[in-house]
């Protein structure tokens, strides 16, 4: 049996609903976000999990808690799984950032791999810190199913790194809707993407919601 890593983005927050930048801000899930976390736990409670890793941010912890409670497993919290730090842009909308930090914003949109939000992190910075966690998982669990609960940018950057996609293109190449699951198998020929941005675990009333 090979190793499979399942990447779960946290459930809905007020920032994911509004499109505002939220990295270091430690906000909670909305009521709908908590429903999303519960729906994942219900759908995956009988899945043979080997370990659960999680970002230290509240929205991620609250998403991981229902599944950990359902399967009786303690989550392993890692700083490397945090969301991108948006620096001076935290809490602002893209429109506000464009007005106040226009030149930095244009550079960021052109290549977030090497251009950070003002006072924040570049994609290559997130790739380095998250890769440390992925290496730990590969070394500790050569086989099995490991759940990683993290954030929109961080998950897409990790997937880019695993799949050989330029991390500077993470915003243009991969999708990670709220509370969606992506899965990678670590086989003889390297990481193989099996699932991307899946939300089939949602009950009917959640399926039409926006995924930003």
Secondary structure, 3 states (H helix, E strand, C coil): CCEEEEEEECCCCHHHHHCCCCCCCCCCCCHHHHHHHHHHHHHHCCCCCCEEEECCCHHHHHHHHHHHHHHCCCCEECHHHCCCCCHHHCCCCHHHHHHHCHHHHHHHHHCCCCCCCCCCCCHHHHHHHHHHHHHHHHHHCCCEEEEEEECHHHHHHHHHHHHCCCHHHHHHHCCCCCCCEEEEEEECCEEEEEEEEECCCCCHHHCCCCCC
